Each structure stands twice: as structure tokens, then as C-alpha cells.
């Protein structure tokens, strides 16, 4: 058993060592003038490492050993008093995280938070998810507090954020309804402003993760007579007698995370931000944060499958050999390696742009500087295309890794005595919730066809690759050009866009991941085989997708 899920992960250690976040740290710390903050970048990095090491230790010593119990017991529901019963293992895990002061990771220090970048929080999310993916659905909801920080009133921030940072309060987003899943503009839950000046909400929400939270952000229709997204506003709700948990869902996986159906019976609520902006601004921000968290969750689960598969296949002897020496098994093991590494590379590139967007946006708001506003807009464009691309790739990759992990174990992988069958069940929701893969393709398509990736590729093109990596890059660039030609052809065939755009998104993502892995191989030459393994299997897939697009037009 690992002693520390941060320290024992050489790939994560590589990414931490090569993080390009000096500018991000400086902006978050206001040029290191923030009271109680680090004195300089080295001090900030040391603090980041200290907290990553702490969550890595907790994950290895406490969370991972409790994961089986949490899964087997699962969240339960009392029909008598409509109470959700959370497994004791989960309660203890949350207590450990709270006592380590890791419940306000990205919140400013004035509210009791650590003021860490999203990049570091995503690393923590990956570590927690490797130990128990279902726990991430509670740990990862810190984005609720971020939304209040960005859009709430000063009174709301003062009330909500300190107990959130202290781990006394938790959060949930109540968006989905029985007739409004991915199509959130169809939300019918109604918010009415009373003569007493209090908003009250009526309706039903379902598939609400952590629906018993102390803070719920609720999307509701505030404008009478509207039917689209422009009539929706965001509201802050606390538990009260008028808010009833009607039931919890019995799910394929992530059993320790409770998913609720909520009934709102004239529930008092507070408007967050401005009316009519609930969906078009606030939920989009909230969902983008959630999608990044699920991307990190997927990497954590992929890493868990990777470690389990290699451990088993290195110790299992069949036909007089270690299983890992048999070529068909080696192929699966190294595919897991390559997919995990590619997913991680995409994740932390996306985190970088999200952090830069947020930091320059805050700088713009603080100073009114036009250059800061321009930079925020630029990085927002990059984050907007990278977030859905990464979510789509990483969650599909996690499912493939879980599939291969069970196959590497043979019959033993199908049995509940080993955690790999849990990985398989937990992975399946990742490419569904917080926006299905198909929805991510739609979101990414807009940015790709606006050439938002050009700046990213230009930066990679200017990098000085090693001779060995440069040879591989020549092959990648050949396929890149083929994918780009297919993209241009599809741009002129609008009727085929809906059907074929996913192939362009997939092809562009593979090319980008391949270039990122070759850049990493230049920084650390022993990673070249990993890049070559990814390119060997997935570059032909990108070319295939481009060929299908071209031949279909």
C-alpha cells in the first residue's frame, strides 16, 4: 500500500516540478503583499507542496483504506424522516480533510481560505479521486464557494465563505430537473418575489449531488412568461423545513456520494447577482469549474487503475512469465500509462489557462487596467475551448483505463474482493455528469472552429524539442495538417457539422496531447517512450477521424 499518493506518483511529481505558474502565484498574492501569505514564489511553491503532501498522506493512510467500506455501505435514505444517512467512513474522511484545513483551498485568506491556484486544487482533487472517486464529489464541491465569491453580495460572502473555508458548511448546485437535464434553459422550477421582499422557490430538482448541503445554488425561473435561458436567475438556499429530500438515487457507482431528488415548497431564497443572468453567466461559470473538477477526478481514477494493473500483472505468473511480459497484456498496461499521462498533460494545461483567466480578471476588476482586461479575455477564450476538450478526452480515457484494468486482472478483476470493479463502476458516470461527452463536443467545436487553439499550437511550435522528440513531432505535424484540412472542409459544410464535429474535436485533442507529451519528453528524456506509445496507437485514430470527415462531405 502506498504511503503517500502525492509522493509516490512520479508523473504528478513531474508536473508539479514543471508547473508554469509563477505569474499566477504573483497575481493571486498581489505581488506577495497579501497579509499572512508567502513572501515570494519559492515560499508559495513550498506551501503548495506541503499541502499536496498532506492530502497525499491522508489519501493513502485514511481515504483509500476506507473506500471499500464507503462503497459497500453507501448513502442510505430514511423514508420516515426523509434523512440521508452518510457512511461513517465518509464522515471520517471529511473530518480528516477539515482538520487538515483543506476545505477552502482556493478561497482568499480574508475568509479563512488558502488562496491556492486552481491548478493546485486540481492536483488535490486528482489525489483524492485516486483514493476514492466518490469522495471527490464532496471534496470537489468547493467550487460552490467560488461562485459565491465571484457573484455574491458582500453580505452573502461574509455569511457563507468563512464557514465554508472552515469546513463547517458544504455546498451543492441544484440545476437539473426531470425534464431539464442537459437542456438547462428548459428549467421550470419557479422563483417568486413576495411582497415582503423575500424570494420563494417552488418545484423539483433531481440528480443533485450532496443535496443535503448547507449551501445550495439553485437555478430557477424568475421572470414570468419566459421559456428560455434569459428568464432564469441564480438563488442561494439553506436547508429548511420547506426543502424536502424526496429520495436518493440508487446508482451503478460512486455509492458513497448521495444523489438527491429535492422538493421545493415555497423555500425562502436569496438572489445571487443579477436577475436573468443565472444560466447565461453564473451557471456557465459554475459548470466550467465542475467540468474541470471531473477532468481531475478522471485522471485520479485512471491513475488508480494504472497502479492496480501494474501491481497485479507484475506479481501474477502465467505460462511461466509475469503477466506484464505477455505482449497482449503489455499492450493494455502501456495504453493505460499513455492515456493517463495524456489526460494529465491536458488537465494541467487547461488549469493554467483557467488560473490565468481568473487572475487577470481579478486584476482587471481591482485596477481597472485595460491590458489586464484584454489578457483575461484572451485566456478565457483558451480556457473555454480547453475545458470541454479535456473533460471529453479525460473521462472517456478513464473508462478505457478501467476497462483495461479489469481485463488485465482477468476473472479476479470482476470480483468485489479487488477495487478494480469499483473503478469500473465509478468511471462510467464521469463522461455523463457535468455535461456528457456529446455536450462537451458541442462546446469545444465552437472554439476549435474559431481557431482558438491556434495560440496554443503556436506556443508548442516555438518550443525547442530534443532531436528524438523532433523526429516524432514530424509525424504528429503530418496528421495535424490532415486534421486541419478536414476541419476547413467541414467548416464549409454546415449541414454535416452536428454529425461530424466530434471527429475533429477528437483528432485535434489527440494531436495536442501528442505534442504536449513530446514537450515533456524533451524536459525529461525518459518520458519519450511514453510519448511514443501514445503516438503509436492514437495518432492513426486522429488520421482516421479526419479521413471519415473528408470522405463524408
C-alpha positions as CSV (number, residue, x, y, z in Angstrom):
1,X,0.0,0.0,0.0
2,X,1.3,3.5,-0.9
3,X,2.3,5.7,2.0
4,X,1.5,9.0,0.1
5,X,-0.5,9.4,-3.1
6,X,1.4,12.5,-4.0
7,X,4.9,11.5,-3.2
8,X,4.6,8.1,-4.9
9,X,3.3,9.4,-8.2
10,X,6.3,10.2,-10.3
11,X,4.2,11.7,-13.2
12,X,2.3,14.1,-10.8
13,X,5.7,15.0,-9.3
14,X,7.0,15.8,-12.7
15,X,4.1,18.1,-13.4
16,X,4.5,19.8,-10.1
17,X,8.2,20.3,-10.7
18,X,7.5,21.8,-14.1
19,X,4.5,24.0,-13.3
20,X,4.4,27.3,-15.2
21,X,2.5,29.2,-12.5
22,X,4.9,31.9,-11.3
23,X,2.8,34.6,-12.8
24,X,-0.3,33.0,-11.4
25,X,1.1,32.9,-7.9
26,X,2.3,36.5,-8.1
27,X,-1.1,37.7,-9.2
28,X,-3.0,35.7,-6.6
29,X,-0.7,37.0,-3.8
30,X,-0.9,40.6,-5.1
31,X,2.8,40.8,-5.7
32,X,3.3,39.0,-2.3
33,X,1.8,41.8,-0.3
34,X,-1.2,39.7,0.9
35,X,-1.2,39.7,4.6
36,X,-0.4,36.2,6.0
37,X,0.6,35.0,2.6
38,X,4.0,33.7,1.3
39,X,6.9,36.2,0.9
40,X,7.8,35.1,-2.6
41,X,7.3,32.4,-5.3
42,X,9.6,29.9,-3.6
43,X,7.7,30.2,-0.4
44,X,4.4,29.8,-2.3
45,X,5.7,26.7,-4.0
46,X,6.8,25.3,-0.7
47,X,3.4,25.9,0.8
48,X,1.7,24.2,-2.2
49,X,4.0,21.2,-1.8
50,X,3.4,21.0,1.9
51,X,-0.4,20.8,1.4
52,X,-0.2,18.4,-1.5
53,X,2.0,16.2,0.6
54,X,-0.6,16.4,3.4
55,X,-3.5,15.5,1.2
56,X,-1.4,12.7,-0.3
57,X,-0.7,11.2,3.1
58,X,-4.4,11.5,4.2
59,X,-5.5,9.9,0.9
60,X,-3.1,7.0,1.3
61,X,-3.5,6.3,5.1
62,X,-7.1,7.1,5.6
63,X,-9.3,7.7,2.5
64,X,-8.1,4.7,0.3
65,X,-8.4,2.1,3.1
66,X,-11.9,3.3,3.8
67,X,-13.1,3.3,0.2
68,X,-14.3,-0.2,0.1
69,X,-16.5,0.3,3.2
70,X,-17.8,3.6,1.9
71,X,-18.8,1.9,-1.4
72,X,-20.4,-1.2,0.3
73,X,-22.4,0.7,2.9
74,X,-23.2,3.6,0.5
75,X,-25.5,6.5,1.2
76,X,-28.9,5.5,2.5
77,X,-32.3,7.1,3.0
78,X,-34.8,7.1,5.8
79,X,-38.4,7.3,4.4
80,X,-39.6,8.0,7.9
81,X,-37.9,11.4,8.4
82,X,-36.5,12.0,4.9
83,X,-33.0,12.0,6.2
84,X,-29.9,10.9,4.3
85,X,-27.6,8.6,6.1
86,X,-24.0,9.1,5.1
87,X,-21.5,6.2,5.6
88,X,-19.3,6.6,8.7
89,X,-16.2,6.1,6.5
90,X,-17.2,9.2,4.5
91,X,-17.9,11.3,7.6
92,X,-14.4,10.4,8.9
93,X,-12.8,11.2,5.6
94,X,-14.4,14.7,5.6
95,X,-13.4,15.2,9.2
96,X,-9.8,14.4,8.3
97,X,-9.8,16.8,5.4
98,X,-11.4,19.5,7.6
99,X,-8.9,19.1,10.3
100,X,-6.1,19.5,7.7
101,X,-7.6,22.8,6.7
102,X,-8.2,21.7,3.1
103,X,-11.8,22.8,2.8
104,X,-11.2,26.3,1.5
105,X,-8.3,25.7,-0.9
106,X,-9.0,28.5,-3.5
107,X,-10.8,31.0,-1.2
108,X,-9.0,34.2,-0.2
109,X,-7.3,34.3,3.2
110,X,-9.7,37.0,4.4
111,X,-12.4,34.3,4.5
112,X,-10.1,31.7,6.0
113,X,-9.0,30.0,2.8
114,X,-5.6,29.0,1.5
115,X,-5.8,31.3,-1.6
116,X,-4.3,28.5,-3.8
117,X,-4.5,28.4,-7.6
118,X,-7.0,26.1,-9.3
119,X,-4.0,24.1,-10.6
120,X,-3.0,23.1,-7.1
121,X,-6.6,22.4,-6.1
122,X,-6.9,20.2,-9.2
123,X,-3.9,18.2,-8.1
124,X,-5.5,17.7,-4.7
125,X,-8.7,16.6,-6.5
126,X,-6.7,14.1,-8.5
127,X,-5.1,12.7,-5.4
128,X,-8.4,12.4,-3.5
129,X,-10.1,10.8,-6.6
130,X,-7.4,8.2,-6.9
131,X,-8.1,7.1,-3.3
132,X,-11.9,7.2,-3.7
133,X,-13.6,8.8,-6.7
134,X,-16.9,9.2,-4.9
135,X,-15.3,11.3,-2.1
136,X,-14.2,13.8,-4.8
137,X,-17.9,14.5,-5.4
138,X,-17.9,16.1,-1.9
139,X,-14.4,17.5,-1.8
140,X,-14.8,18.9,-5.3
141,X,-17.8,21.0,-4.5
142,X,-15.7,23.8,-3.1
143,X,-16.5,25.5,-6.5
144,X,-19.8,26.4,-4.9
145,X,-18.0,28.8,-2.6
146,X,-16.0,30.1,-5.6
147,X,-19.3,31.0,-7.3
148,X,-20.5,32.9,-4.2
149,X,-17.1,34.7,-4.1
150,X,-17.4,35.8,-7.8
151,X,-21.0,36.7,-8.0
152,X,-22.5,37.0,-4.4
153,X,-23.1,40.2,-2.5
154,X,-20.7,41.3,0.3
155,X,-23.2,40.2,2.8
156,X,-23.5,36.7,1.2
157,X,-19.8,36.3,1.0
158,X,-19.3,37.3,4.6
159,X,-22.0,34.9,5.7
160,X,-21.2,31.9,3.5
161,X,-17.4,31.8,2.9
162,X,-15.9,31.7,6.4
163,X,-17.9,28.6,7.5
164,X,-17.2,27.1,4.1
165,X,-13.5,27.6,4.4
166,X,-13.6,26.2,7.9
167,X,-15.3,23.0,6.8
168,X,-18.4,23.8,8.8
169,X,-20.6,24.3,5.7
170,X,-20.7,22.4,2.4
171,X,-22.3,23.1,-1.0
172,X,-24.3,21.7,-3.9
173,X,-25.6,23.0,-7.2
174,X,-29.3,22.4,-7.8
175,X,-29.7,22.7,-11.6
176,X,-31.1,19.5,-13.1
177,X,-34.8,18.7,-13.3
178,X,-36.7,15.7,-14.6
179,X,-37.5,17.5,-17.9
180,X,-34.3,19.6,-18.0
181,X,-31.1,17.6,-18.0
182,X,-28.5,18.9,-20.3
183,X,-31.1,21.4,-21.7
184,X,-31.0,23.8,-18.7
185,X,-32.8,26.6,-20.5
186,X,-35.9,24.4,-20.0
187,X,-35.8,24.7,-16.2
188,X,-39.3,25.2,-14.8
189,X,-38.6,25.5,-11.0
190,X,-40.1,28.8,-10.2
191,X,-38.8,31.7,-8.1
192,X,-41.4,34.4,-7.0
193,X,-40.6,37.6,-5.2
194,X,-43.1,38.2,-2.4
195,X,-44.5,41.5,-1.1
196,X,-42.2,41.1,1.9
197,X,-39.2,41.3,-0.4
198,X,-38.3,37.6,0.0
199,X,-37.9,35.2,-2.9
200,X,-39.5,31.8,-2.6
201,X,-38.9,28.8,-4.8
202,X,-41.3,26.0,-5.8
203,X,-40.5,23.0,-7.9
204,X,-38.5,19.8,-8.2
205,X,-34.8,19.1,-8.8
206,X,-33.2,15.7,-9.3
207,X,-29.8,14.2,-9.7
208,X,-28.5,16.7,-7.1
209,X,-25.1,15.6,-5.7
210,X,-24.8,16.3,-2.0
211,X,-28.4,17.7,-1.9
212,X,-28.3,17.9,1.9
213,X,-25.6,20.6,1.8
214,X,-25.7,23.7,3.9
215,X,-25.5,25.9,0.8
216,X,-27.4,25.2,-2.4
217,X,-27.1,27.3,-5.6
218,X,-30.5,26.9,-7.3
219,X,-31.3,27.7,-10.9
220,X,-34.9,28.9,-11.1
221,X,-37.2,30.8,-13.4
222,X,-37.6,34.3,-12.0
223,X,-39.3,36.0,-15.0
224,X,-42.9,35.3,-15.5
225,X,-43.9,34.2,-19.0
226,X,-40.4,33.3,-20.2
227,X,-39.4,29.9,-21.6
228,X,-35.7,30.2,-22.4
229,X,-32.4,30.9,-20.5
230,X,-33.0,34.6,-20.3
231,X,-35.7,34.1,-17.7
232,X,-33.5,32.2,-15.2
233,X,-31.7,33.5,-12.2
234,X,-29.4,32.0,-9.5
235,X,-30.5,31.7,-5.9
236,X,-28.8,30.8,-2.6
237,X,-30.8,28.4,-0.4
238,X,-30.2,26.9,3.0
239,X,-31.8,23.8,4.4
240,X,-35.2,24.5,5.9
241,X,-38.5,22.6,6.6
242,X,-39.8,23.7,3.2
243,X,-37.0,22.0,1.4
244,X,-37.6,18.2,1.4
245,X,-35.3,15.4,0.3
246,X,-37.8,13.2,-1.5
247,X,-35.5,10.3,-2.2
248,X,-31.9,9.4,-3.1
249,X,-30.8,7.6,-6.3
250,X,-29.6,4.0,-6.4
251,X,-26.6,4.2,-8.7
252,X,-24.2,2.0,-10.6
253,X,-21.2,3.6,-8.9
254,X,-20.0,6.4,-6.7
255,X,-22.2,4.9,-3.9
256,X,-20.7,6.9,-1.1
257,X,-21.8,10.1,-2.7
258,X,-25.5,10.8,-2.2
259,X,-27.6,12.0,-5.2
260,X,-30.9,13.5,-4.2
261,X,-34.3,14.5,-5.5
262,X,-35.4,17.7,-3.9
263,X,-38.8,19.2,-3.5
264,X,-39.1,23.0,-3.0
265,X,-42.3,24.0,-1.2
266,X,-42.1,27.8,-1.0
267,X,-38.5,27.7,0.0
268,X,-37.0,31.1,1.0
269,X,-34.1,32.1,-1.1
270,X,-31.6,34.9,-1.8
271,X,-30.9,36.2,-5.3
272,X,-27.3,35.8,-6.3
273,X,-26.0,38.6,-8.6
274,X,-28.4,40.0,-11.1
275,X,-31.8,38.7,-12.3
276,X,-31.8,36.9,-15.7
277,X,-28.1,36.1,-15.5
278,X,-28.5,32.7,-13.8
279,X,-27.9,30.5,-16.8
280,X,-26.1,32.6,-19.3
281,X,-23.3,33.7,-16.9
282,X,-23.4,32.2,-13.4
283,X,-24.2,28.6,-14.3
284,X,-21.8,28.6,-17.2
285,X,-19.0,29.7,-14.8
286,X,-20.1,27.1,-12.2
287,X,-20.3,24.3,-14.7
288,X,-16.9,25.1,-16.2
289,X,-15.4,24.7,-12.7
290,X,-17.3,21.5,-12.2
291,X,-16.1,20.1,-15.6
292,X,-12.5,20.8,-14.7
293,X,-13.0,19.0,-11.4
294,X,-14.4,16.0,-13.2
295,X,-11.4,16.0,-15.5
296,X,-9.2,15.8,-12.5
297,X,-11.4,13.1,-11.0
298,X,-10.9,11.1,-14.2
299,X,-7.2,11.4,-14.0
300,X,-7.2,10.3,-10.4
301,X,-9.2,7.2,-11.3
302,X,-7.1,6.4,-14.3
303,X,-4.0,6.6,-12.0
304,X,-5.7,4.2,-9.6
305,X,-6.3,1.7,-12.5
306,X,-2.7,2.1,-13.7
307,X,-1.2,1.4,-10.3
308,X,-3.5,-1.6,-9.7
309,X,-3.0,-3.1,-13.1
310,X,0.8,-2.9,-13.0
311,X,0.9,-4.2,-9.4
312,X,-1.2,-7.3,-10.3
313,X,0.5,-8.0,-13.6
314,X,4.0,-7.7,-12.2
315,X,3.3,-10.3,-9.5
316,X,1.0,-12.7,-11.3
317,X,2.8,-15.6,-13.1
318,X,1.1,-17.3,-16.1
319,X,2.7,-19.6,-18.7
320,X,6.0,-19.2,-16.8
321,X,6.1,-15.4,-17.2
322,X,5.0,-12.4,-15.4
323,X,1.7,-11.2,-16.9
324,X,3.2,-7.9,-17.8
325,X,5.7,-9.7,-20.1
326,X,3.0,-11.1,-22.3
327,X,2.6,-8.8,-25.3
328,X,-1.3,-8.6,-25.3
329,X,-1.2,-7.7,-21.6
330,X,1.7,-5.3,-22.1
331,X,-0.4,-3.5,-24.8
332,X,-3.2,-2.9,-22.3
333,X,-0.8,-1.8,-19.5
334,X,1.0,0.7,-21.6
335,X,-2.2,2.0,-23.1
336,X,-3.3,2.8,-19.6
337,X,0.0,4.5,-19.0
338,X,-0.3,6.6,-22.2
339,X,-3.9,7.6,-21.6
340,X,-3.2,8.6,-18.0
341,X,-0.2,10.7,-19.0
342,X,-2.0,12.4,-21.9
343,X,-5.0,13.1,-19.7
344,X,-2.8,14.7,-17.0
345,X,-1.0,16.8,-19.6
346,X,-4.3,18.2,-20.9
347,X,-5.6,18.8,-17.4
348,X,-2.8,20.9,-16.2
349,X,-2.5,22.9,-19.4
350,X,-6.2,23.7,-19.0
351,X,-5.8,24.6,-15.4
352,X,-3.0,27.0,-16.3
353,X,-5.4,28.9,-18.7
354,X,-8.2,28.9,-16.1
355,X,-5.9,30.3,-13.5
356,X,-4.6,33.0,-15.8
357,X,-8.1,33.9,-16.9
358,X,-9.3,34.3,-13.3
359,X,-6.2,36.1,-12.0
360,X,-6.2,38.7,-14.8
361,X,-9.9,39.1,-14.4
362,X,-9.5,39.9,-10.7
363,X,-6.6,42.2,-11.6
364,X,-8.8,44.0,-14.1
365,X,-11.6,44.4,-11.5
366,X,-9.2,45.6,-8.9
367,X,-7.2,48.1,-11.0
368,X,-9.5,48.9,-14.0
369,X,-6.5,48.2,-16.2
370,X,-7.4,47.7,-19.9
371,X,-4.4,45.4,-20.5
372,X,-5.4,43.2,-17.7
373,X,-9.0,43.0,-19.1
374,X,-7.5,42.1,-22.5
375,X,-5.4,39.3,-21.0
376,X,-8.4,38.0,-19.1
377,X,-10.4,37.8,-22.3
378,X,-7.6,36.1,-24.2
379,X,-7.1,33.4,-21.6
380,X,-10.9,33.0,-21.2
381,X,-11.0,32.0,-24.9
382,X,-8.3,29.4,-24.4
383,X,-10.0,28.1,-21.2
384,X,-13.4,27.9,-22.9
385,X,-12.1,25.6,-25.6
386,X,-9.7,23.5,-23.5
387,X,-12.1,22.8,-20.6
388,X,-14.7,20.8,-22.7
389,X,-11.9,19.2,-24.8
390,X,-10.2,18.0,-21.7
391,X,-13.4,16.8,-20.0
392,X,-14.3,14.8,-23.0
393,X,-10.9,13.2,-23.5
394,X,-10.1,12.5,-19.9
395,X,-13.5,11.0,-18.9
396,X,-13.5,8.7,-22.0
397,X,-9.9,7.8,-21.2
398,X,-10.8,6.9,-17.6
399,X,-13.5,4.5,-18.8
400,X,-11.0,2.8,-21.2
401,X,-8.4,2.6,-18.4
402,X,-11.0,1.0,-16.1
403,X,-12.0,-1.5,-18.8
404,X,-8.4,-2.4,-19.5
405,X,-7.6,-2.7,-15.8
406,X,-10.3,-5.3,-15.3
407,X,-9.1,-7.2,-18.4
408,X,-5.5,-7.2,-17.0
409,X,-6.8,-8.9,-13.8
410,X,-8.9,-11.4,-15.7
411,X,-11.6,-13.1,-13.6
412,X,-10.2,-11.6,-10.4
413,X,-10.9,-8.1,-11.7
414,X,-14.6,-8.9,-11.9
415,X,-14.8,-9.9,-8.3
416,X,-15.6,-7.5,-5.5
417,X,-12.6,-8.5,-3.4
418,X,-10.4,-6.1,-5.5
419,X,-11.1,-2.4,-6.0
420,X,-10.9,-2.5,-9.8
421,X,-14.5,-3.4,-10.3
422,X,-15.4,-0.3,-8.3
423,X,-13.1,1.8,-10.5
424,X,-15.1,0.5,-13.5
425,X,-18.5,1.4,-11.9
426,X,-17.3,4.8,-10.7
427,X,-15.8,5.7,-14.1
428,X,-19.0,5.3,-16.0
429,X,-20.6,8.4,-14.7
430,X,-17.7,10.7,-15.5
431,X,-18.5,11.1,-19.2
432,X,-22.1,11.8,-18.3
433,X,-22.4,14.2,-15.4
434,X,-21.5,17.8,-15.5
435,X,-22.1,17.6,-19.3
436,X,-22.0,14.5,-21.4
437,X,-19.1,13.9,-23.8
438,X,-21.5,14.8,-26.6
439,X,-22.2,18.2,-24.9
440,X,-18.5,18.8,-24.5
441,X,-18.0,18.2,-28.2
442,X,-20.6,20.9,-28.9
443,X,-18.9,23.3,-26.5
444,X,-15.4,22.6,-27.9
445,X,-16.5,22.8,-31.5
446,X,-17.3,26.5,-31.3
447,X,-13.8,27.3,-30.1
448,X,-12.0,25.0,-32.4
449,X,-13.7,26.4,-35.5
450,X,-13.0,29.9,-34.3
451,X,-9.3,28.8,-34.3
452,X,-8.9,29.3,-30.6
453,X,-6.3,26.6,-30.5
454,X,-4.0,28.5,-32.8
455,X,-2.2,30.3,-30.0
456,X,-1.7,27.0,-28.1
457,X,-0.3,25.3,-31.1
458,X,1.9,28.3,-31.9
459,X,3.4,28.2,-28.4
460,X,4.1,24.5,-28.8
461,X,5.6,25.1,-32.3
462,X,8.1,27.6,-30.9
463,X,9.3,25.1,-28.2
464,X,12.8,23.7,-28.8
465,X,12.3,19.9,-28.9
466,X,15.1,17.4,-28.4
467,X,16.3,15.6,-31.6
468,X,14.4,12.4,-30.6
469,X,11.2,14.2,-29.9
470,X,11.5,16.3,-33.0
471,X,11.5,13.2,-35.1
472,X,8.2,12.1,-33.6
473,X,6.9,15.6,-34.0
474,X,7.3,15.4,-37.8
475,X,4.8,12.6,-37.8
476,X,2.4,14.4,-35.5
477,X,2.5,17.5,-37.7
478,X,1.7,15.5,-40.8
479,X,-1.5,14.2,-39.1
480,X,-2.2,17.7,-37.6
481,X,-2.3,19.1,-41.2
482,X,-4.6,16.3,-42.3
483,X,-7.0,17.0,-39.4
484,X,-6.8,20.8,-40.1
485,X,-7.7,20.2,-43.8
486,X,-10.7,18.1,-42.7
487,X,-11.7,20.9,-40.3
488,X,-11.6,23.5,-43.0
489,X,-13.7,21.3,-45.3
490,X,-16.3,20.7,-42.6
491,X,-16.5,24.4,-41.8
492,X,-17.9,24.9,-45.3
493,X,-20.5,22.1,-44.9
494,X,-22.7,23.3,-42.1
495,X,-25.3,20.6,-42.6
496,X,-22.7,17.9,-41.6
497,X,-21.3,19.8,-38.6
498,X,-23.5,18.2,-36.0
499,X,-22.7,14.7,-37.1
500,X,-19.0,15.0,-37.8
501,X,-17.7,17.7,-35.5
502,X,-16.8,15.2,-32.8
503,X,-14.2,13.6,-35.1
504,X,-12.5,17.0,-35.5
505,X,-12.6,17.6,-31.7
506,X,-11.2,14.1,-31.0
507,X,-8.5,14.5,-33.7
508,X,-7.4,17.9,-32.5
509,X,-7.3,16.7,-28.9
510,X,-5.1,13.7,-29.8
511,X,-2.7,15.9,-31.8
512,X,-2.5,18.4,-28.9
513,X,-1.9,15.6,-26.4
514,X,0.9,14.1,-28.5
515,X,2.7,17.5,-28.8
516,X,2.4,18.0,-25.0
517,X,3.9,14.6,-24.3
518,X,6.8,15.3,-26.7
519,X,7.4,18.6,-24.9
520,X,7.5,16.6,-21.7
521,X,9.9,14.1,-23.2
522,X,12.2,17.0,-24.0
523,X,12.2,18.2,-20.4
524,X,12.7,14.6,-19.2
525,X,14.1,12.3,-21.8
526,X,13.0,9.1,-20.1
527,X,9.4,10.1,-20.9
528,X,10.0,9.7,-24.6
529,X,8.8,6.1,-24.7
530,X,5.5,7.2,-23.1
531,X,5.0,9.8,-25.8
532,X,5.9,7.2,-28.5
533,X,3.4,4.8,-27.1
534,X,0.6,7.3,-27.2
535,X,1.5,8.4,-30.7
536,X,1.8,4.8,-31.9
537,X,-1.8,4.0,-31.0
538,X,-3.7,7.2,-31.1
539,X,-2.2,9.2,-33.9
540,X,-3.7,6.8,-36.5
541,X,-7.0,7.3,-34.8
542,X,-6.8,11.1,-35.4
543,X,-6.0,10.5,-39.0
544,X,-8.9,8.0,-39.3
545,X,-11.3,10.6,-38.0
546,X,-10.1,13.2,-40.4
547,X,-10.5,10.7,-43.3
548,X,-14.1,9.9,-42.3
549,X,-14.9,13.7,-42.3
550,X,-13.3,14.3,-45.7
551,X,-15.0,11.2,-47.3
552,X,-18.4,12.1,-45.8
553,X,-18.6,15.5,-47.4
